[in-house]
Amino acid sequence: MAIGSTLKNEFSFIRGNYAVLVISWILIDFAMELPATYYALFVLQLGATETIIGIIGLLSFLALASMQFPGGYLADKFGRKWLISTMTFGVGLSFIFYAIAPSWHFILIGAVLMSLLNSTYQPALMAMISDSVPSERRGMGFGIIMLITSTSTTPGPLVAGVLRNQFGLVNGMRIGYGIVVALFLIAAFLRLTQLTETMTNGQRPSFTELFHSYPTAMKESFGVWRSVPRSMFYVFVSMVIATFGFATIQLYLVVYATKVILIDEAVWPLILTALFITAIALSIPVGKLVDKVNRKLPLLAAYAIFAVSMWIFVNGDLSKVFVSLVLMGVGQVTMNAAFSALQADLTPREQRGKVNGFINFANFILMALGNLIGGILYEHVSPQLPFVVAIVCVIPSFLLALFMVHEPEKREE
């Protein structure tokens, strides 16, 4: 009885909007990870080069960045639910371009369209999560999201491997993207019918309002830093530097593993699951650690672990790549839980949409540049150089978090 009562108390916050978002996230994350396993190899098969992959990433992340300001502004002004549910439908339909692509040009169109729609609702999504989880449970809340989504993504690479082996790389990827469309539409319907608005002034805006709001949204999003603690700004700068570093290698992990280290394409999805299994095992313990100890120390540890994992990967063989992916999973879970909880602690409820929008905007701009620079360095200079850039970027991120970030005496609700 005591154990049951303890568990019930620990997880009592999993209800309402939070539960709906977690369930829909399971569907979406499984869908996204399935084709992501062989994405770069698929685009290369459609006639692209590593630099073109970087250009697609550049334009995709610029599109993601372009709607962060109005997305955050509208999330705070009109509410969260309408943006989340409507745009989830649109994102799902945009993957049709991937499924039917005869060349990489269709991938480019689909990537930009998907990014525009996806970016519009991301600030609302993160704001609704922060609204729906008690402050004393935020580490657990974001840790459980990592647990659930890691559990749902773990089968993705395995299913991708089965589709590749049965239908070949290109046809297997087309089937995979068809599955993505179906699961996104199911998740969108769930969000439309089951979410409850968390903003008392929530109204349904028109699409013209979305574009007319852009100048005001930009002004208010840049001005939001006057309304939040200075530590939040340094947390933001620390994270975007690390994000740029990761973006230089993100698209090329599978290419480096299969073309340089010469890991068999059929083996890659098997070892990739190490990352997700690690995330599953550590999500709740890390969330508890972030709640019980503090947010800053886990964030610092995550930076160090990420740098070590990249060094092992670039100098690796099959066994070292496996170890690297395990460490990457540890760093990913720890970084996400600590950063998300610290951000919610430092940001007032009425400013969360704009803060999320600004952070996402900066992240996507730097990820766009990182994808492009990583592709150019990989193809024209050295396949190892993007990994060196990723490791070097950890240094200023770590130092900023260590010396400039201070946790609040009282956490925002």
C-alpha positions, 0 to 999 in steps of 0.5 A, spaced: 500 500 500 505 504 501 509 503 495 502 504 491 500 510 495 507 513 493 507 512 486 500 515 485 503 521 489 509 521 484 505 521 478 498 524 480 500 530 475 499 526 469 492 528 467 488 533 463 492 536 458 499 533 460 496 526 459 493 528 452 500 531 449 504 525 452 499 520 448 499 524 442 507 525 442 508 518 442 504 517 436 508 523 433 515 521 435 514 514 433 512 517 426 518 522 426 523 517 428 521 512 423 524 515 416 529 519 420 533 513 421 535 513 413 533 520 411 540 523 409 541 516 405 534 517 402 536 524 400 542 522 397 539 517 393 534 522 390 540 526 387 542 530 392 549 531 395 552 532 402 552 540 401 545 540 398 542 536 404 545 542 408 542 547 404 535 543 405 537 543 412 538 551 412 532 553 408 528 548 413 530 551 419 530 558 416 522 556 415 522 554 422 525 560 425 520 565 421 514 563 425 517 563 432 515 570 433 508 570 431 507 563 434 509 565 441 505 572 440 499 568 438 500 563 443 500 568 449 494 573 446 489 567 443 491 561 447 494 555 445 489 549 443 487 552 436 494 553 434 497 546 436 491 542 433 490 546 427 498 546 425 499 539 427 494 537 421 498 541 417 504 538 419 502 531 417 499 533 410 506 536 408 509 529 409 506 527 403 511 531 399 516 526 402 512 520 400 511 522 393 518 525 392 521 523 385 527 528 386 530 531 392 527 538 390 520 535 393 524 534 399 526 541 399 518 543 398 516 538 403 521 540 408 520 548 408 512 547 408 512 542 414 517 547 418 513 553 417 507 549 420 511 546 425 514 552 428 507 556 428 505 552 434 511 550 437 511 555 442 504 554 444 506 547 445 511 548 450 507 553 453 501 549 455 506 543 458 509 549 462 502 551 464 499 544 465 505 541 470 506 544 477 512 547 479 515 542 484 514 536 478 517 540 472 523 536 472 519 529 472 514 532 467 519 533 462 523 527 464 517 523 463 516 526 456 523 524 454 521 517 457 515 516 453 517 519 447 524 515 447 519 509 448 515 511 442 521 512 438 525 506 440 522 501 435 522 507 429 529 505 427 528 497 427 521 498 423 525 503 418 530 497 418 525 492 416 522 496 411 529 497 408 530 490 408 523 488 405 522 494 400 529 497 399 531 504 401 527 508 397 521 504 397 521 503 404 522 510 406 516 512 401 512 507 406 515 510 412 513 517 410 506 514 409 505 512 416 508 519 418 502 522 415 497 517 418 499 518 425 500 525 425 493 526 423 491 521 428 495 525 433 492 532 430 484 529 431 486 527 439 489 534 440 483 538 437 478 534 441 481 533 448 485 539 449 483 544 454 485 551 453 490 554 459 489 561 457 483 565 460 483 570 454 483 564 449 480 566 442 480 563 435 484 568 431 484 568 423 489 567 419 490 574 417 491 576 424 497 571 424 501 575 418 498 582 421 501 580 428 508 579 425 511 586 427 508 586 434 510 579 435 517 581 433 517 587 438 514 584 444 519 577 443 525 582 443 522 586 449 521 580 453 528 579 456 526 585 460 521 581 463 525 575 465 531 574 470 538 575 467 539 568 468 534 566 463 538 570 458 544 566 459 541 560 459 538 561 452 545 563 450 548 557 453 543 553 449 543 556 442 551 555 442 551 548 444 545 547 439 549 550 433 555 545 434 550 539 434 547 542 428 553 541 424 553 533 425 546 532 426 544 530 419 551 526 418 551 521 423 548 516 419 553 518 413 559 518 417 557 511 420 556 508 414 561 511 409 567 513 413 566 507 419 563 503 414 558 500 419 553 496 415 546 500 413 542 494 416 546 494 422 545 502 423 538 502 426 540 496 431 545 500 434 541 507 434 536 504 438 542 504 444 540 512 444 533 511 445 534 505 450 538 509 454 533 515 454 528 510 457 532 508 462 534 515 465 528 519 464 525 518 470 531 518 475 534 524 471 527 528 472 527 526 479 535 528 480 533 535 477 527 536 482 531 534 488 538 537 487 537 542 482 537 544 475 544 547 473 549 541 475 545 536 471 545 541 465 553 542 466 554 535 466 550 534 460 554 539 456 560 535 458 557 528 456 555 531 449 562 533 448 565 526 450 560 522 446 562 526 439 569 525 440 568 517 441 564 517 435 568 521 430 574 516 432 570 510 433 569 503 430 562 499 431 563 498 439 565 505 440 559 508 436 555 504 440 558 507 446 557 514 443 550 513 442 549 511 449 552 517 452 549 521 447 542 519 450 544 520 457 546 527 455 540 528 451 535 526 457 539 530 462 540 537 458 532 537 456 530 535 463 534 541 466 534 546 461 526 545 460 525 545 468 530 551 469 526 555 463 519 554 466 522 556 473 525 563 470 519 565 466 512 568 468 506 564 465 504 570 461 511 571 458 512 563 456 509 563 449 514 569 447 520 566 451 519 560 447 518 563 441 524 567 441 529 561 444 526 557 438 527 562 433 535 563 435 535 555 435 533 554 428 537 560 425 543 557 428 541 550 426 540 552 419 547 555 419 550 549 423 546 544 417 549 548 412 556 549 415 556 542 417 555 540 410 560 544 406 565 542 411 563 535 411 563 534 403 569 539 401 574 539 407 574 533 412 568 529 414 571 529 421 571 537 422 564 538 423 565 533 429 571 538 432 566 544 431 561 541 435 566 539 441 569 546 441 562 549 441 561 546 448 566 550 451 563 557 451 556 553 453 559 550 459 562 556 462 556 561 461 552 556 465 557 555 470 558 562 471 552 566 469 546 562 470 543 562 477 537 558 480 531 563 482 529 563 490 522 562 488 520 558 482 515 561 477 508 557 477 
